[in-house]
Amino acid sequence: MAGISKLEKDEMTIEVDPAVLENSDADYESAGYDSSTQSLTSSINEWIFENGRRYHVYFGAEKNLMPTDEVEQDRLDMHHESLLQILSGKLHLAPLKEPHRILDVGTGTGIWAIDMADKYPSAEVIGIDLSPIQPKWVPPNCRFEVDDAEREWTYAENSFDFIHLRNISISISDWQFLLGQAYRCLKPGGYIEHCELGIQTLCDDGTMPDDHGSKRCMEYISEAMTSIGKPPATKPTMVDNMKEAGFVEIDANTFKQPIGPWPKDPRMKRIGGMSVLLSETGYEAYGMGPLTRILGFEHAKAKKICDDAFAAVKNKNYHVYNHYYVVYARKPEEE
Ligand SMILES: C[S@@+](CC[C@H](N)C(=O)[O-])C[C@H]1O[C@@H](n2cnc3c(N)ncnc32)[C@H](O)[C@@H]1O
């Protein structure tokens, strides 16, 4: 993985900015840490209190547990920028050479697919999603289709050079079926890349208390998803799924996503600042469905758990992060 320094890889501890430790105030703002992405906060604030959240109801309450309303669309677009920063500006890690056909499964707002179409103007890029939330004005080599990736794919065998899946694990019930479809539709030698945020809230320097709000919220989400047979993605399960589907040359990577602008390194600080902004609606987006529909919590209890999670990551004294897994592999040249 040329171009990605040791700094971002999992084995490195993220160094805390000494200035964060300087005064006793718990919040970033009073300690002089105003994020450079402040304008994005205001755009999120414009939507966050409007008319509740909008979910896709296709196939019932367990199919898509996350909202797809405008608030969520803003979050997805901002998260795309933050994930790009984590990968040092790379849209993918698989070593692609002049791809002709690319598929993005669970494309969301289509922002990754649009960027890929710009990066590879001679490739055809298709994004599929359950929800028609993609823009109309897109590069001529990019198009979107409303489709359920968990149903038999209609694409021809051996027809894609690259298939990409990012942050869709909360919705997928049968990975072997989904990856089997991807295997069939990839050309021999073609690449698949699966990226997921880890659900655990982590800390390397002992500053995270046991009852940290984000840790608690993520534990509830994990309990809910495991109880319906959709345990959160981990690097080992992502690798096992790829192996089982027949993919080879599996390359599994773990990155750290700091939550809060506590790191010393300027790029990590920027990612951490964006993560806090993302958290403002992120815990609710990931949490409210599983907590109310699966665990049966009252709306007020679930909302408090999500609010407590956001409050905890705004506290500059807790140096927390989560993992971002990027696993890519190939369909063998010869079966
Ligand atoms: C958290 S969003 C991630 C969007 C995008 N991949 C990204 O990283 O910006 C998950 C998306 O997957 C879509 N999705 C969930 N289950 C799906 C399925 N079975 N088929 C197609 N899309 C699905 C949802 O509608 C949602 O837009």
The ligand as an SDF file (V2000), in Angstrom:
LIG
                    3D

 27 29  0  0  0  0  0  0  0  0999 V2000
  -24.6080    3.5090    5.6310 C   0  0  0  0  0  0  0  0  0  0  0  0
  -25.1230    3.6680    3.9870 S   0  0  0  0  0  0  0  0  0  0  0  0
  -23.5460    3.6540    3.1260 C   0  0  0  0  0  0  0  0  0  0  0  0
  -23.6390    4.3060    1.7680 C   0  0  0  0  0  0  0  0  0  0  0  0
  -22.3550    4.2700    0.9240 C   0  0  0  0  0  0  0  0  0  0  0  0
  -21.8840    2.9250    0.6900 N   0  0  0  0  0  0  0  0  0  0  0  0
  -21.2550    5.0770    1.5490 C   0  0  0  0  0  0  0  0  0  0  0  0
  -20.3080    4.5240    2.0950 O   0  0  0  0  0  0  0  0  0  0  0  0
  -21.3520    6.3160    1.4840 O   0  0  0  0  0  0  0  0  0  0  0  0
  -25.7790    2.0950    3.5780 C   0  0  0  0  0  0  0  0  0  0  0  0
  -26.5460    2.1020    2.2590 C   0  0  0  0  0  0  0  0  0  0  0  0
  -26.7830    0.7470    1.8860 O   0  0  0  0  0  0  0  0  0  0  0  0
  -28.0740    0.6700    1.3040 C   0  0  0  0  0  0  0  0  0  0  0  0
  -28.5230   -0.7260    1.3830 N   0  0  0  0  0  0  0  0  0  0  0  0
  -28.8060   -1.4350    2.4750 C   0  0  0  0  0  0  0  0  0  0  0  0
  -29.1830   -2.6800    2.1650 N   0  0  0  0  0  0  0  0  0  0  0  0
  -29.1540   -2.7620    0.8130 C   0  0  0  0  0  0  0  0  0  0  0  0
  -29.4650   -3.7840   -0.1180 C   0  0  0  0  0  0  0  0  0  0  0  0
  -29.8880   -4.9820    0.2930 N   0  0  0  0  0  0  0  0  0  0  0  0
  -29.3420   -3.5120   -1.4360 N   0  0  0  0  0  0  0  0  0  0  0  0
  -28.9300   -2.3040   -1.8600 C   0  0  0  0  0  0  0  0  0  0  0  0
  -28.6130   -1.2920   -1.0100 N   0  0  0  0  0  0  0  0  0  0  0  0
  -28.7360   -1.5100    0.3040 C   0  0  0  0  0  0  0  0  0  0  0  0
  -28.8890    1.6410    2.1420 C   0  0  0  0  0  0  0  0  0  0  0  0
  -30.0810    2.0430    1.4710 O   0  0  0  0  0  0  0  0  0  0  0  0
  -27.8960    2.7740    2.3620 C   0  0  0  0  0  0  0  0  0  0  0  0
  -28.0090    3.7570    1.3620 O   0  0  0  0  0  0  0  0  0  0  0  0
  1  2  1  0
  2  3  1  0
  2 10  1  0
  3  4  1  0
  4  5  1  0
  5  6  1  0
  5  7  1  0
  7  8  2  0
  7  9  1  0
 10 11  1  0
 11 12  1  0
 11 26  1  0
 12 13  1  0
 13 14  1  0
 13 24  1  0
 14 15  1  0
 14 23  1  0
 15 16  2  0
 16 17  1  0
 17 18  1  0
 17 23  2  0
 18 19  1  0
 18 20  2  0
 20 21  1  0
 21 22  2  0
 22 23  1  0
 24 25  1  0
 24 26  1  0
 26 27  1  0
M  CHG  2   2   1   9  -1
M  END
$$$$
